[in-house]
Amino acid sequence: MHAATAWPDTLPSSTPPAARPLTPTESHTPDSTAEAAVRRTRTHRQARPARRSTSAVQTQALTGKQLGQPLVENSGAVYTVTCTRLDGQPIAVTGAWDGTVKIRDVAIRRHIGHALTGHGNCVSAVACTVLDGHPVAVTGAGDGTVLLWDLNARRKLGQPLTGHTAAINSVACTELDGQPIAITGANDNSIRIWNLTTHQQLGQPMTGHEAAVYAVACTELDGQPIAITGAIDGSVRMWDLTTGQQLGQPLIGHTQAVYTIACTTSDSCPTAVTGSSDATVRIWDLKRGKSRLIRTGRGCQALDIYASYLVCGLDNDIAVFAIPTSLQ
C-alpha cells in the first residue's frame, strides 16, 4: 500500500447481482458452507432494540436460499451465535435469553446433548477457542460474568470469571505469549483480558471508552496482538494486548453506536470492518487510521467477512456486499 494514494470517500452501496438481501424468514445463522461468513453474527444484543421475535435458529448459504427447516428453540430468544467444529463436524454454539448455552450440529440441524446452564442471566456473547487441545466456548452474560464450557464433555469449566460490573456485550478469543486468552467488552465501558488457562484476569481493565463497549475483535499489527473495540458513542479504539494500553487516538468516523467488528487483511495490511447504527460500514486501514465507507441504508447490527464478501445483518435482513481486494 502506498501512503500517497488517494483514499476514496465511499464505496458503492449496491449488492452484487447474485447477492440480494435475505428476507426475515430466511436466515441469520450459517450452515457448514458459510459458517465463516456469519460465525460472529449476533441476533440480539444487550441494550439494543430487539430485531426479531422468533426463537428459531435457521441456516442459509450465500445463495440466499434457506437450507432445511429452522432449528426451533424451546426456550428464550437466541441472543448470540458462533460456529466451530467438534469431532470434525460443523457446529453452532448459541446463547439465549433464558441463560442457556446450546450446541447444534449444523449438518443435520439437531441439538447435541442437553442445554448448558450456569449463567444467572441472558447469555449475550459467545466465542470459541481451543484449551489444552479441547474445543471450548467462552460466554458472557447480562450479569457481567464469563464462563468456559468444554464442548466435548458438555460441561462448565471452573468458576465464573468475575470483574465486570455490568452486562457483557462481546467476547473474542486469541493467544498472548502462546496462552489462550479472551477479551470482553461490557456496559461498564471497560475491556478485560482473561487467561483461560488460569481463569485469572490479566492486568487492569482497559479503559478509555466513555460509553458501553459493544464490539470486540482481535488481529495483529506489526506482529503484535491487538484488540479492536467499538462503543455506543461511535468510537473505535485499538489496544496493545501485551501492555494493555491504547494504541494511538480513537478511530473517528461513525456518528452512532458501533455494534460489530470483524478483522481481515488487505494487501498484507491489517484491516478492521465496523458496522454501526448510523447506516454505514467502515473499512479501516489500521496502520494509517483511515477508512472507506459503505452506505448500507439501515443500521448494521452484525457483520463478518467470507472470501471477498462482506455479510451484514441489517435490521431483519442479511445483505451481502462485494469488498475491495485493495484499500488503495
ABEGO torsion letter per residue (X at the ends): XBAABBBBABBBABBBAABBBBBAAAEABBBAAAAAAAAABBABBBGBBBABABABBBBBBAAGBBBEBBBBBABBBBABBBBBBBGGBBBBBBBBAAGBBBBBBAAAGBBBEBBBBGBABBBABBBBBBBGGBBBBBBBBAAGBBBBBBAAAGBBBEBBBBGBABBBABBBBBBBGGBBBBBBBBAAGBBBBBBAAAGBBBEBBBBGBABBBABBBBBBBGGBBBBBBBBAAGBBBBBBAAAGBBBEBBBBGBABBBABBBBBBBGGBBBBBBBBAAGBBBBBBAAAGBBBBBBAGBBBABBBBBEABBBBBBEABBBBBBBBABAX
